[in-house]
């Protein structure tokens, strides 16, 4: 990092985390998608992206999007580790519900030191996943690759296990919990309507409860299918 680069502000950390999230599939993050996830104006994003590039955190090609450099990725994973360890600690040790931990961790992640995060992780015997199933990066910056399909991609008749869910919306998390749609649960996809229509699933396996959910919700649930679904 160049010597004139300031210590990372909350804003910079939020940008790096957002860009990492948007580019997990390998595709660059667009200015508009960054603006949307951070709920700010695209013009503001353009200015920050220019500064992040000057500091060596991102590579930006006009009209092609933004990618994190190795330095940017390392910093993003450090922030994500903080967030996910905090979520897990709040859930496991302080009794927070899984729909409350995201916003609380958002507030705490910018103030917590890496040493505190490492001690919290050690106290929990270094968990691999947060309460929503997302992988927790190690203190050395290694992270499990999340390449599972979403429930929206599963074919009718297939059996799947929920691996992770999107965690930003507390109301949606409460909705999923009330219907048993949580990491580790087995699903059987019974039917799917065409043109991104509703999906009918059996929650809990072959003898489970029959439910119908929307396509948009199914896109926010990552699963493993086939033989992999039987693995914990």
PAKE-678273 format. One line per 5 residues: their letters; for each residue y, z negated, x of N, C-alpha, C. Coordinates in steps of 0.1 Angstrom, whole numbers, plus 5000, padded with zeros to 4 digits. Layout:
N
a) Y/Z/X/Y/Z/X/Y/Z/X  ...
END
This chain:
232
xxxxx) 4988/5000/5009/5000/5000/5000/5012/5000/5009  5022/5009/5007/5034/5009/5015/5041/4995/5014  5048/4991/5026/5054/4978/5026/5065/4976/5016  5072/4987/5011/5082/4985/5002/5077/4984/4988  5064/4986/4985/5059/4984/4972/5059/4970/4967
xxxxx) 5064/4967/4955/5065/4953/4951/5051/4948/4947  5050/4935/4946/5037/4929/4941/5036/4934/4926  5023/4935/4922/5021/4942/4909/5027/4934/4898  5035/4940/4890/5041/4934/4878/5031/4935/4867  5033/4928/4856/5025/4929/4844/5024/4943/4839
xxxxx) 5036/4950/4839/5036/4964/4834/5027/4973/4843  5028/4972/4856/5020/4980/4865/5005/4977/4862  5001/4964/4861/4987/4961/4859/4983/4967/4845  4991/4966/4835/4987/4972/4822/4985/4987/4823  4993/4994/4831/4992/5008/4833/4979/5012/4840
xxxxx) 4976/5005/4851/4964/5007/4858/4951/5005/4850  4952/4994/4842/4940/4991/4833/4938/5002/4823  4950/5006/4817/4949/5017/4806/4944/5030/4812  4949/5034/4824/4945/5047/4830/4930/5046/4833  4925/5035/4838/4911/5033/4841/4903/5035/4828
xxxxx) 4907/5028/4818/4899/5029/4805/4899/5043/4800  4910/5050/4800/4911/5064/4795/4903/5074/4803  4901/5071/4816/4895/5081/4825/4881/5077/4829  4875/5068/4822/4861/5063/4825/4851/5075/4824  4854/5085/4816/4844/5096/4814/4846/5106/4825
xxxxx) 4856/5104/4834/4858/5114/4845/4870/5123/4843  4875/5123/4830/4886/5132/4827/4899/5125/4830  4909/5132/4835/4922/5126/4837/4928/5121/4824  4937/5110/4825/4944/5105/4814/4957/5112/4811  4959/5116/4799/4971/5123/4796/4983/5113/4794
xxxxx) 4995/5118/4796/5007/5110/4793/5007/5105/4779  5004/5113/4770/5004/5109/4755/4994/5098/4752  4982/5099/4758/4972/5089/4756/4975/5076/4762  4982/5076/4774/4986/5064/4780/4997/5057/4771  5006/5066/4766/5017/5061/4758/5011/5054/4745
xxxxx) 5001/5061/4740/4995/5056/4727/4988/5042/4730  4980/5041/4740/4973/5029/4743/4982/5017/4746  4993/5020/4752/5003/5010/4756/5014/5008/4746  5014/5016/4736/5024/5016/4725/5038/5017/4730  5040/5027/4738/5054/5029/4743/5057/5044/4742
xxxxx) 5069/5048/4746/5074/5062/4745/5069/5070/4756  5064/5082/4754/5060/5091/4765/5070/5092/4776  5083/5092/4773/5093/5094/4784/5092/5082/4794  5089/5070/4789/5088/5058/4797/5076/5060/4806  5065/5065/4801/5053/5067/4808/5055/5076/4820
xxxxx) 5062/5087/4818/5065/5097/4829/5072/5090/4841  5081/5082/4838/5088/5075/4849/5079/5066/4857  5071/5058/4850/5062/5049/4856/5051/5056/4864  5046/5067/4859/5036/5075/4866/5041/5080/4879  5054/5084/4879/5060/5089/4892/5060/5077/4902
xxxxx) 5064/5065/4898/5064/5054/4907/5050/5050/4912  5040/5050/4902/5027/5047/4906/5021/5057/4916  5025/5070/4915/5021/5080/4925/5027/5077/4938  5040/5073/4938/5047/5070/4951/5041/5059/4958  5036/5049/4950/5029/5037/4956/5015/5039/4960
xxxxx) 5009/5051/4957/4996/5054/4961/4985/5050/4951  4989/5046/4939/4979/5042/4929/4973/5053/4921  4980/5064/4919/4975/5075/4910/4978/5088/4917  4971/5098/4912/4974/5112/4915/4977/5119/4902  4989/5126/4902/4993/5132/4890/4996/5147/4892
xxxxx) 4989/5155/4884/4991/5170/4884/4998/5173/4871  5010/5179/4871/5016/5183/4858/5007/5191/4849  5007/5187/4836/4999/5193/4826/4984/5191/4828  4980/5184/4838/4965/5181/4840/4962/5166/4839  4971/5158/4838/4969/5144/4836/4969/5135/4849
xxxxx) 4965/5123/4847/4966/5113/4858/4952/5107/4861  4950/5106/4874/4938/5099/4879/4941/5088/4889  4934/5077/4889/4936/5067/4898/4930/5071/4912  4938/5067/4922/4932/5068/4936/4922/5057/4938  4917/5057/4950/4907/5046/4954/4915/5032/4953
xxxxx) 4927/5032/4958/4935/5020/4957/4938/5016/4943  4942/5026/4935/4944/5023/4921/4932/5018/4913  4921/5024/4916/4908/5020/4910/4905/5005/4914  4906/5002/4927/4903/4989/4931/4912/4978/4924  4925/4981/4923/4934/4972/4916/4931/4971/4901
xxxxx) 4927/4983/4895/4924/4983/4880/4912/4974/4878  4902/4976/4886/4889/4968/4885/4892/4953/4887  4901/4949/4895/4904/4935/4898/4911/4929/4885  4919/4937/4878/4926/4933/4866/4915/4932/4855  4907/4942/4854/4897/4942/4843/4887/4930/4845
xxxxx) 4884/4927/4858/4875/4916/4860/4881/4903/4855  4894/4901/4858/4901/4889/4853/4900/4888/4838  4903/4900/4831/4903/4900/4817/4889/4896/4811  4879/4902/4816/4866/4901/4810/4860/4887/4814  4863/4882/4826/4858/4868/4829/4865/4858/4820
xxxxx) 4878/4860/4818/4885/4851/4809/4880/4852/4795  4877/4864/4790/4871/4865/4776/4858/4857/4776  4850/4859/4786/4837/4852/4786/4838/4837/4787  4847/4832/4795/4849/4818/4796/4855/4812/4783  4864/4819/4778/4870/4814/4765/4859/4813/4754
xxxxx) 4850/4822/4754/4839/4823/4744/4829/4812/4747  4824/4812/4759/4812/4804/4763/4816/4789/4764  4828/4786/4770/4831/4772/4774/4841/4766/4765  4850/4774/4758/4860/4768/4750/4858/4771/4735  4848/4778/4731/4844/4780/4717/4853/4790/4710
xxxxx) 4860/4799/4717/4867/4809/4710/4858/4819/4703  4862/4824/4692/4853/4834/4686/4856/4848/4693  4847/4857/4691/4848/4870/4699/4859/4878/4694  4865/4875/4682/4876/4883/4678/4890/4877/4682  4889/4865/4689/4902/4859/4693/4903/4860/4709
xxxxx) 4893/4863/4716/4893/4862/4730/4902/4873/4737  4902/4885/4731/4909/4896/4737/4924/4894/4739  4930/4890/4728/4945/4888/4729/4948/4876/4738  4940/4865/4738/4942/4854/4746/4941/4858/4761  4930/4866/4764/4928/4870/4778/4939/4879/4782
xxxxx) 4945/4887/4773/4956/4896/4776/4968/4888/4781  4970/4876/4775/4981/4868/4779/4978/4861/4792  4966/4857/4795/4963/4849/4807/4960/4857/4819  4956/4870/4818/4951/4878/4829/4961/4880/4840  4974/4880/4836/4984/4883/4846/4988/4871/4854
xxxxx) 4985/4859/4849/4988/4847/4856/4977/4841/4864  4965/4844/4860/4953/4838/4867/4951/4844/4881  4948/4835/4891/4946/4840/4904/4931/4845/4905  4929/4853/4916/4915/4858/4918/4906/4846/4921  4911/4836/4928/4903/4824/4931/4898/4817/4919
xxxxx) 4908/4815/4909/4904/4809/4897/4894/4817/4889  4896/4830/4889/4886/4838/4882/4872/4837/4888  4872/4837/4901/4859/4836/4908/4852/4823/4905  4860/4812/4904/4854/4799/4901/4849/4798/4887  4857/4805/4878/4852/4805/4864/4839/4813/4863
xxxxx) 4838/4824/4870/4826/4832/4869/4814/4824/4875  4817/4818/4886/4806/4810/4892/4801/4799/4883  4811/4792/4876/4807/4782/4867/4798/4787/4855  4799/4800/4852/4791/4806/4842/4779/4813/4848  4776/4811/4861/4765/4818/4868/4767/4833/4868
xxxxx) 4780/4837/4870/4783/4851/4872/4778/4861/4861  4783/4859/4849/4778/4868/4838/4781/4883/4841  4772/4892/4836/4773/4906/4839/4781/4913/4828  4782/4907/4816/4789/4914/4805/4798/4903/4797  4809/4908/4792/4818/4900/4784/4812/4899/4770
xxxxx) 4819/4891/4761/4813/4889/4747/4812/4901/4739  4819/4912/4743/4818/4925/4735/4808/4935/4742  4802/4930/4752/4792/4939/4759/4797/4947/4770  4810/4946/4774/4815/4954/4784/4811/4948/4798  4808/4957/4808/4804/4952/4821/4816/4945/4828
xxxxx) 4813/4934/4835/4823/4927/4843/4822/4931/4857  4833/4937/4863/4833/4941/4877/4830/4929/4886  4823/4931/4897/4821/4920/4906/4834/4917/4914  4834/4906/4922/4846/4903/4930/4848/4913/4941  4837/4921/4944/4839/4931/4955/4843/4945/4949
xxxxx) 4845/4945/4936/4849/4958/4930/4838/4967/4925  4826/4962/4924/4815/4970/4919/4814/4968/4904  4811/4979/4896/4810/4977/4882/4798/4986/4877  4791/4981/4867/4781/4989/4861/4787/5001/4854  4781/5013/4856/4786/5025/4849/4782/5025/4835
xxxxx) 4792/5026/4826/4789/5026/4811/4788/5041/4807  4775/5046/4806/4773/5060/4802/4765/5061/4789  4765/5050/4781/4758/5050/4769/4765/5059/4758  4758/5065/4749/4764/5073/4738/4770/5063/4728  4778/5068/4719/4783/5059/4708/4773/5061/4697
xxxxx) 4774/5052/4687/4766/5053/4675/4768/5066/4668  4781/5071/4669/4784/5084/4662/4776/5096/4667  4770/5094/4679/4763/5105/4686/4748/5104/4683  4743/5094/4677/4729/5092/4675/4724/5100/4664  4712/5106/4666/4707/5115/4655/4699/5107/4645
xxxxx) 4699/5112/4633/4692/5105/4622/4677/5103/4625  4672/5091/4622/4658/5087/4625/4657/5080/4638  4667/5080/4647/4666/5073/4660/4668/5058/4659  4662/5052/4669/4664/5037/4670/4673/5034/4681  4682/5025/4680/4692/5022/4690/4694/5007/4691
xxxxx) 4699/5003/4703/4704/4989/4705/4719/4989/4708  4726/4980/4702/4741/4980/4705/4742/4974/4718  4750/4981/4727/4753/4976/4740/4767/4970/4742  4777/4976/4735/4790/4971/4736/4799/4977/4724  4810/4970/4722/4819/4975/4711/4833/4974/4717
xxxxx) 4842/4982/4711/4856/4981/4714/4862/4968/4710  4871/4962/4718/4875/4948/4715/4889/4946/4712  4897/4957/4710/4911/4955/4708/4916/4950/4694  4908/4952/4684/4912/4949/4670/4904/4938/4664  4911/4926/4663/4904/4914/4658/4898/4916/4644
xxxxx) 4905/4923/4636/4901/4925/4622/4888/4933/4622  4887/4943/4630/4875/4952/4631/4864/4944/4637  4866/4935/4646/4856/4927/4652/4850/4917/4642  4859/4912/4633/4854/4903/4623/4845/4910/4613  4849/4923/4610/4842/4931/4601/4828/4934/4606
xxxxx) 4827/4937/4620/4814/4940/4626/4806/4928/4626  4811/4916/4630/4804/4904/4630/4798/4901/4617  4805/4902/4606/4801/4899/4593/4789/4908/4589  4788/4920/4595/4777/4929/4592/4766/4929/4603  4767/4920/4612/4757/4919/4622/4757/4930/4633
xxxxx) 4769/4936/4634/4770/4947/4644/4775/4942/4657  4766/4935/4665/4770/4928/4677/4761/4933/4688  4765/4931/4701/4756/4935/4712/4743/4929/4712  4732/4937/4714/4719/4932/4714/4711/4935/4701  4719/4938/4690/4712/4941/4677/4706/4955/4677
xxxxx) 4694/4955/4671/4687/4968/4670/4691/4975/4657  4693/4988/4657/4697/4996/4646/4687/5008/4644  4685/5012/4632/4678/5024/4629/4688/5033/4621  4691/5045/4627/4700/5054/4620/4692/5062/4609  4695/5058/4597/4687/5064/4585/4693/5078/4581
xxxxx) 4706/5079/4581/4711/5092/4576/4726/5093/4581  4731/5105/4582/4745/5108/4585/4750/5119/4577  4762/5117/4571/4768/5127/4563/4775/5138/4572  4775/5150/4568/4782/5161/4577/4797/5159/4578  4803/5166/4587/4817/5167/4589/4823/5153/4591
xxxxx) 4817/5145/4600/4822/5132/4604/4822/5123/4592  4813/5124/4584/4812/5115/4572/4805/5102/4575  4803/5094/4565/4797/5080/4567/4783/5081/4573  4779/5070/4580/4766/5069/4586/4758/5057/4580  4746/5060/4576/4738/5049/4570/4728/5044/4581
xxxxx) 4729/5031/4583/4720/5024/4593/4713/5013/4587  4702/5009/4594/4694/4997/4591/4697/4987/4602  4703/4976/4599/4707/4967/4609/4696/4956/4611  4691/4955/4623/4680/4945/4625/4667/4951/4627  4666/4965/4628/4653/4971/4630/4648/4977/4617
xxxxx) 4635/4981/4617/4629/4988/4606/4629/4980/4593  4629/4967/4593/4629/4959/4581/4643/4953/4579  4653/4958/4586/4666/4952/4585/4674/4956/4572  4687/4952/4572/4695/4955/4561/4701/4969/4561  4701/4976/4550/4707/4989/4549/4722/4988/4547
xxxxx) 4729/4995/4556/4744/4995/4555/4749/5009/4557  4761/5011/4552/4768/5024/4555/4782/5020/4561  4784/5027/4573/4797/5025/4580/4804/5038/4582  4817/5038/4585/4824/5050/4587/4822/5056/4601  4825/5069/4602/4823/5076/4615/4832/5070/4626
xxxxx) 4845/5066/4622/4854/5061/4632/4849/5048/4638  4843/5039/4629/4837/5027/4634/4826/5030/4643  4817/5039/4640/4805/5043/4648/4809/5047/4662  4821/5054/4663/4826/5058/4676/4830/5047/4685  4832/5035/4680/4836/5023/4687/4824/5014/4691
xxxxx) 4812/5019/4689/4800/5011/4692/4792/5019/4702  4789/5014/4714/4781/5020/4723/4767/5015/4722  4757/5024/4723/4743/5020/4721/4734/5027/4732  4722/5021/4733/4711/5028/4741/4701/5032/4730  4694/5043/4733/4685/5049/4723/4671/5051/4730
xxxxx) 4661/5053/4721/4648/5056/4726/4642/5044/4733  4635/5046/4744/4628/5036/4752/4638/5026/4757  4650/5031/4761/4660/5022/4767/4665/5011/4757  4664/5015/4744/4669/5005/4734/4660/4993/4734  4648/4993/4739/4639/4982/4739/4642/4972/4750
xx) 4650/4977/4760/4653/4968/4772/4665/4959/4769  4664/4947/4774/4675/4938/4773/4685/4941/4783
END
